[in-house]
Amino acid sequence: MIDLKVLSLTNEFEEERFGGAGTAATGIVYMLDRLGMEQTVVVPRSDWNKPGRLARGQHINVLGLPRNIYYFGHLEMVWADALRHKFPELLQKWDVIHLQAINFAPLAYLLSEGRIPILYSVYSFLREELGDPKVPGLQEQFKIQEELLKHCHRIHLISQSEVHYLAEHFPQYLSKAEKLALGISLPTERWHQVNTNNRFLYVGRLLEYKGLEDLLKAISRVFQSGREISLDIVGKGPSQYEKYLKQLVSSLELEDSIQFHGWQPSSEVRQRMAHAAALIVPSWREAFGFVALEGMAIGIPLISSRAGGLAEIVSPSCALTFEAGNINQLSEALITAIDNPSLLKLFSERARERALPYEWDQLAPQYLNLLENMTF
């Protein structure tokens, strides 16, 4: 058993998981649990009316908090004093406080008191992910994250593109940053080549920077080439943007070929990945590229932009890649996939092989080294 006690503060864990950050937080906690590390996880629960405790794995204690005004305030920032008084067990001597969401920053500061090291895992730089709109709430969140970079003891970055961002915008903190890739749990599902190579899949949030507009326009161009193509879209986004995307589908006369399925459980998503012709990741920017990596682990052929962290996971040797935002290149990649089923099979095998080193237990020694070297 590893003699470390870690307090993990995260906005997403297990069932309370909305995207890559929740998948990452869950994977890290269970990876460390398999090493025998003692951990307490504090996480909001949307479906709970009162706090509760759960035991998970070998040495994981979960404290679930209702998402209400008694525990979370403006910008969903946690009420640190309320938690300290109601849950005095949080005041124990931790070896490391692992902060994985900015809304728990007040609690991390209060419990640390400069004596317990804070490891901050940055799953995305908010200004980079969301742009820099002059919206008060977002501007406040940007400032909170920037304060965290200043006050935490170590910064965990998930890709070289994120290292570059830190070096460009906050070079004063580069000396306390370390790059460690995120991992995956290898799925039991495996891709099976379908009879037709023209039914594609998109999985992820429906946000502007995810490149969905580019994808819809590229599909229209594929139709203009005389080829048949269809697309399943799995994921949710702001209602206004979803409405806009559906209007775009209508204006391009693609209603019979594109289906929006909303959010689906991960088990259903994996089944879709196992039976689609290819997975498309058209993002303009990505800190890492979880969806791409999960698809590669199943073996589904990948059509991906080379944006941000994606370029570190995918390459022309294992996927059809294109310049982010280049609709011509994306439509050409779709046509190549439709016309070359043998190429898709080759990419399936190579993608699976490329994903194997990202299995969580393969990454465990690096994470353990990071945590052990943080203790005061």
Buried (B, 14 or more C-beta within 10 A) or exposed (E): EBEBBBBBBBBBBBEBBEBBBBBBBBBBBBBBBEBEBBBBBBBBBEEBEEBEEEEBBBBBBBBBBBBEEEBBEEEBBBBBEBBBEEBEEBEEEBBBBBBBBBBBBBBBBBBBEEEBBBBBBBBBBBBBBBEEEEEEEBBEBBEBBBEBBEBBBBBBBBBBBBBEBBEEEBEEBEEEBBBBBBBBBBBEBBBEBBEEBBBBBBBBBBBBBBBBBBBBBBBBBBBEEEBEBBBBBBBBBEEEBBEBBBEBBEEBEBEEBBEBBEEBEEEEBBBBBBBBBBBBBBBBBBBBBBBBBBBBBBBBBBBBBBBBBBBBBBBEEBBBBBEBBBBEBBBBBBBEBBEBBEBBBBBBEBBBEBBEEBBBEBBBEEBBEBBEEBEE
